[in-house]
Amino acid sequence: MRDRIANALVWMLRLLLPAQGRHAATPTPEPNTEPAPVSPWSRPWTGPTKEEAAEFFRQQAETTLELHAVRERRRAAVLATMGADYPYSYPGAPFPASAFAAAGAVSA
């Protein structure tokens, strides 16, 4: 019972008496020295030029073609391990893709 009375007394004293210590005073805000942010709508569009966009899409097209060739080679290798011919051809190949039109050919 004494603990409850003591805790209630301490609580009331904390409410009634002013706080002490270095955290007692309310901090004064420092003046803002940073400039206000510039709105992105206040200046014209600074995106890529026509030439930069064309170069980007050309690189993307080359990468896509390379990935397509890799995927096709892998598909041909997997089918070869299963004993099926895949009509895989590449530029400069000694035989066209139509040479695989024999029985057992798999089309993708």
C-alpha positions as CSV (number, residue, x, y, z in Angstrom):
1,M,0.0,0.0,0.0
2,R,2.9,2.4,0.8
3,D,4.3,1.8,-2.7
4,R,1.1,2.8,-4.3
5,I,0.9,6.0,-2.2
6,A,4.5,6.8,-2.9
7,N,4.1,6.3,-6.7
8,A,0.9,8.4,-6.7
9,L,2.8,11.2,-4.8
10,V,5.7,11.1,-7.2
11,W,3.3,11.2,-10.2
12,M,1.5,14.2,-8.8
13,L,4.8,16.0,-8.1
14,R,5.9,15.4,-11.6
15,L,2.7,17.0,-12.9
16,L,2.8,20.0,-10.6
17,L,6.5,20.9,-10.4
18,P,8.4,22.3,-13.4
19,A,10.8,19.9,-15.1
20,Q,14.5,20.2,-14.4
21,G,17.6,19.2,-16.3
22,R,18.9,19.9,-19.8
23,H,15.8,18.5,-21.5
24,A,13.5,20.8,-19.6
25,A,13.6,23.8,-21.9
26,T,11.8,23.7,-25.2
27,P,14.4,23.8,-28.0
28,T,14.4,26.8,-30.2
29,P,14.3,25.9,-33.9
30,E,17.3,26.9,-35.9
31,P,16.7,29.2,-38.8
32,N,16.4,27.4,-42.1
33,T,19.4,28.2,-44.2
34,E,18.7,25.7,-47.0
35,P,17.1,27.1,-50.2
36,A,13.6,25.9,-51.0
37,P,13.5,22.9,-53.4
38,V,13.0,23.8,-57.0
39,S,9.8,22.5,-58.6
40,P,10.5,20.1,-61.4
41,W,7.6,21.7,-63.3
42,S,9.4,25.1,-63.4
43,R,11.9,24.0,-66.0
44,P,11.5,22.2,-69.4
45,W,11.8,18.5,-69.9
46,T,15.4,17.3,-69.7
47,G,15.0,13.8,-71.0
48,P,17.1,12.0,-73.6
49,T,17.5,13.4,-77.0
50,K,16.2,11.7,-80.1
51,E,19.7,10.3,-80.9
52,E,20.2,9.0,-77.3
53,A,16.8,7.3,-77.5
54,A,17.6,5.7,-80.9
55,E,21.0,4.4,-79.6
56,F,19.3,3.0,-76.5
57,F,16.7,1.1,-78.5
58,R,19.4,-0.1,-81.0
59,Q,21.4,-1.6,-78.1
60,Q,18.2,-3.2,-76.7
61,A,17.5,-4.8,-80.1
62,E,21.0,-6.2,-80.3
63,T,20.7,-7.7,-76.8
64,T,17.3,-9.1,-77.5
65,L,18.6,-10.8,-80.7
66,E,21.5,-12.3,-78.8
67,L,19.3,-13.6,-76.0
68,H,17.0,-15.1,-78.6
69,A,19.9,-16.9,-80.2
70,V,21.1,-18.3,-76.8
71,R,17.5,-19.5,-76.0
72,E,17.3,-21.2,-79.4
73,R,20.7,-22.9,-79.0
74,R,19.7,-24.2,-75.5
75,R,16.4,-25.5,-76.8
76,A,18.2,-27.3,-79.6
77,A,20.7,-28.8,-77.1
78,V,17.9,-30.0,-74.8
79,L,15.9,-31.6,-77.6
80,A,19.1,-33.2,-78.9
81,T,19.6,-34.9,-75.6
82,M,16.1,-36.3,-75.9
83,G,16.9,-37.6,-79.4
84,A,14.7,-35.1,-81.3
85,D,16.0,-32.9,-84.1
86,Y,15.2,-29.2,-83.8
87,P,15.2,-27.0,-86.9
88,Y,18.0,-24.8,-85.6
89,S,19.9,-22.7,-88.1
90,Y,22.1,-19.6,-88.0
91,P,23.4,-17.1,-90.5
92,G,26.2,-18.8,-92.5
93,A,25.1,-22.3,-91.6
94,P,26.1,-25.0,-94.2
95,F,22.5,-26.2,-94.3
96,P,19.1,-24.3,-94.1
97,A,16.4,-25.0,-91.4
98,S,14.4,-26.7,-94.1
99,A,16.9,-29.6,-94.0
100,F,15.4,-30.6,-90.7
101,A,11.9,-31.1,-92.2
102,A,12.5,-34.9,-92.2
103,A,10.4,-37.1,-89.9
104,G,10.8,-36.6,-86.2
105,A,11.4,-32.8,-86.5
106,V,10.0,-30.7,-83.6
107,S,8.7,-27.3,-84.3
108,A,8.7,-24.6,-81.6
